[in-house]
Amino acid sequence: MPALPPPVGDEREGLREYVAAQQYAFHAVAFGLTDEQARSTPSVSALSIGGLIKHVTNCQRGWMARVAAAPELTESDRRPMEDQQADYQSEFVMRDDETLAGILARFDEQNAETIRLIETADLNAAVPIPPHVPWFPKDVSAWSVRWVILHMIEELARHAGQADIIRETIDGATLYELLAGLEDWEPTPWLTPWGKEPVAG
């Protein structure tokens, strides 16, 4: 995938391509990492690459379940907030028994489902707002599917930026050289793919 989304012809295509680009960024930021590196928390934050990928997988799953259930609440959103808190705490952590390959495989399964719903859902359908989540608005009864997908772009991009900083802290790698390494771009005097020797000047 190129470093930028392709030209788009309509709204739905734009939503799909921008979500797909942000999804793909996590493959780049994880490129070449060992399980130990993916599990590490090298910055002042408690976040890791593996934990962030787990979170954006679950984040997409929750929001896309709302899209699929619209105009009804999901079963998960009917649960008391206290019952949901343990889920939030564990999804940011890459456990010792988890592998980066396994986390990425589950991420890709959810990515495909997210893209499927973007391609098929009614963008105007009402997605009801769970009333007991403290950070959700109390003066709005529903979002549209369109709003939810735009929010997915926001969530994915925010966490991809966090992952960029963590990856650079681990080994100095930055996004464009990681993309170039992941996709086996030819080295140039101004961009060396991660894992290749720089072009002699």
Phi, psi and omega per residue, in radians:
M1 nan 2.361 3.099
P2 -1.112 2.980 -3.105
A3 -1.259 -0.235 3.121
L4 -2.233 2.636 3.043
P5 -1.057 2.680 3.121
P6 -1.296 2.940 3.005
P7 -0.994 2.573 -3.098
V8 -2.132 2.580 -3.072
G9 -1.741 -0.353 -3.137
D10 -2.726 3.110 -3.039
E11 -1.071 -0.844 -3.079
R12 -1.103 -0.716 3.099
E13 -1.107 -0.691 3.102
G14 -1.108 -0.779 3.102
L15 -1.053 -0.785 -3.122
R16 -1.101 -0.814 -3.055
E17 -1.218 -0.621 3.129
Y18 -1.289 -0.618 3.012
V19 -1.122 -0.803 -3.119
A20 -1.061 -0.670 3.134
A21 -1.124 -0.713 3.133
Q22 -1.250 -0.612 3.049
Q23 -1.056 -0.779 -3.067
Y24 -1.149 -0.492 -3.136
A25 -1.013 -0.530 -3.131
F26 -1.254 -0.514 3.030
H27 -1.180 -0.675 3.112
A28 -1.151 -0.804 -3.058
V29 -1.199 -0.388 3.110
A30 -1.618 -0.091 -3.025
F31 -1.042 2.224 3.048
G32 1.403 0.036 -3.126
L33 -1.416 2.553 2.937
T34 -1.435 2.915 3.067
D35 -1.043 -0.704 -3.134
E36 -1.094 -0.746 3.115
Q37 -1.155 -0.719 3.140
A38 -1.124 -0.478 -3.129
R39 -1.505 -0.291 -3.005
S40 -1.271 2.726 3.120
T41 -2.191 1.330 -2.958
P42 -1.414 -0.205 -3.123
S43 -1.704 -3.099 3.096
V44 -1.186 -0.280 3.091
S45 -1.367 2.773 3.031
A46 -1.510 0.071 -3.066
L47 -1.431 2.610 3.042
S48 -2.221 2.877 3.066
I49 -1.059 -0.855 -3.139
G50 -1.065 -0.725 3.126
G51 -1.140 -0.679 3.102
L52 -1.136 -0.695 3.123
I53 -1.154 -0.691 3.046
K54 -1.032 -0.771 -3.108
H55 -1.109 -0.826 -3.102
V56 -1.204 -0.444 3.012
T57 -1.120 -0.876 -3.114
N58 -1.223 -0.595 3.086
C59 -1.071 -0.840 3.086
Q60 -1.070 -0.746 -3.113
R61 -1.026 -0.798 -3.123
G62 -1.130 -0.796 -3.117
W63 -1.228 -0.642 3.129
M64 -1.267 -0.490 3.003
A65 -1.107 -0.657 3.077
R66 -1.126 -0.728 3.097
V67 -1.070 -0.804 -3.100
A68 -1.148 -0.561 -3.096
A69 -1.490 -0.266 -3.055
A70 -0.933 2.403 0.183
P71 -1.630 0.328 3.122
E72 -1.690 2.792 2.983
L73 -1.275 2.607 3.023
T74 -1.318 2.819 3.064
E75 -1.060 -0.686 3.134
S76 -1.072 -0.700 -3.118
D77 -1.271 -0.229 3.058
R78 -1.429 -0.241 -3.127
R79 -1.269 2.565 3.046
P80 -1.051 2.611 -3.105
M81 -1.019 -0.622 -3.135
E82 -1.052 -0.602 -3.123
D83 -1.295 -0.357 -3.107
Q84 -1.581 -0.302 -3.001
Q85 -1.100 -0.663 3.139
A86 -1.089 -0.608 3.109
D87 -1.090 -0.775 -3.118
Y88 -1.104 -0.685 -3.083
Q89 -1.168 -0.707 -3.032
S90 -1.412 -0.382 -3.014
E91 -1.342 -0.211 3.112
F92 -1.586 0.027 -3.030
V93 -2.034 2.255 2.998
M94 -1.571 1.905 -3.069
R95 -1.264 2.866 -3.141
D96 -1.115 -0.449 -3.119
D97 -1.588 0.104 3.128
E98 -1.825 2.590 3.093
T99 -1.982 2.701 3.087
L100 -1.095 -0.703 3.129
A101 -1.056 -0.727 3.133
G102 -1.176 -0.717 3.119
I103 -1.121 -0.735 3.119
L104 -1.170 -0.612 3.116
A105 -1.115 -0.763 3.109
R106 -1.168 -0.632 3.067
F107 -1.047 -0.806 -3.117
D108 -1.164 -0.614 3.067
E109 -1.063 -0.786 3.132
Q110 -1.227 -0.648 3.083
N111 -0.972 -0.764 -3.124
A112 -1.118 -0.694 3.118
E113 -1.188 -0.671 3.084
T114 -1.066 -0.820 3.133
I115 -1.099 -0.698 3.123
R116 -1.028 -0.770 -3.122
L117 -1.228 -0.627 3.069
I118 -1.056 -0.656 -3.108
E119 -1.328 -0.382 -2.977
T120 -2.096 -0.394 -3.033
A121 -1.295 2.681 3.024
D122 -1.281 1.978 -3.065
L123 -1.121 -0.366 -3.128
N124 -1.620 -0.103 -3.089
A125 -1.072 2.542 -3.115
A126 -1.466 2.253 3.087
V127 -1.902 1.863 -3.038
P128 -1.122 2.525 -3.127
I129 -1.555 2.139 3.089
P130 -1.034 2.262 -2.977
P131 -1.335 -0.316 -2.971
H132 -1.812 0.058 3.132
V133 -1.459 2.094 -2.952
P134 -1.115 -0.464 -3.098
W135 -1.638 0.040 3.063
F136 -1.587 2.614 -3.099
P137 -1.159 2.612 3.126
K138 -1.772 -0.184 -3.080
D139 -1.829 0.202 3.110
V140 -2.264 2.380 -3.082
S141 -1.618 -0.425 -3.075
A142 -2.763 2.652 2.907
W143 -1.760 2.960 2.954
S144 -1.627 2.818 3.015
V145 -1.006 -0.669 3.109
R146 -0.984 -0.813 3.123
W147 -1.049 -0.758 -3.112
V148 -1.061 -0.743 -3.113
I149 -1.200 -0.691 3.046
L150 -1.078 -0.667 3.089
H151 -1.132 -0.600 3.082
M152 -1.095 -0.707 3.073
I153 -1.047 -0.793 3.132
E154 -1.046 -0.847 -3.107
E155 -1.103 -0.841 -3.120
L156 -1.085 -0.756 -3.112
A157 -1.154 -0.718 -3.140
R158 -1.072 -0.814 -3.092
H159 -1.312 -0.509 3.035
A160 -1.129 -0.649 3.077
G161 -1.126 -0.714 3.056
Q162 -1.059 -0.752 -3.133
A163 -1.116 -0.631 3.082
D164 -0.997 -0.790 -3.104
I165 -1.166 -0.742 3.128
I166 -1.106 -0.766 -3.137
R167 -1.091 -0.759 -3.142
E168 -1.128 -0.556 3.087
T169 -1.202 -0.587 -3.125
I170 -1.181 -0.920 -2.999
D171 -2.514 0.189 3.084
G172 1.488 -0.045 -3.086
A173 -1.303 2.464 3.103
T174 -2.109 2.916 -2.866
L175 -1.020 -0.823 -3.015
Y176 -1.186 -0.677 3.089
E177 -1.215 -0.528 3.061
L178 -1.222 -0.755 3.043
L179 -1.019 -0.777 -3.134
A180 -1.101 -0.656 3.094
G181 -1.244 -0.738 3.133
L182 -1.054 -0.676 -3.054
E183 -1.792 0.094 3.072
D184 1.011 0.829 3.042
W185 -1.182 2.691 3.052
E186 -1.241 2.360 3.094
P187 -1.097 2.586 3.055
T188 -2.291 2.941 3.101
P189 -1.071 -0.349 -3.067
W190 -1.948 -0.092 3.113
L191 -2.598 2.049 3.093
T192 -1.837 2.055 3.075
P193 -0.985 2.463 -3.136
W194 -1.025 2.221 3.126
G195 1.699 -0.092 3.119
K196 -1.925 2.842 3.093
E197 -1.377 2.468 3.111
P198 -1.152 2.667 3.075
V199 -1.250 2.308 -3.139
A200 -1.133 2.349 -3.091
G201 -1.452 nan nan
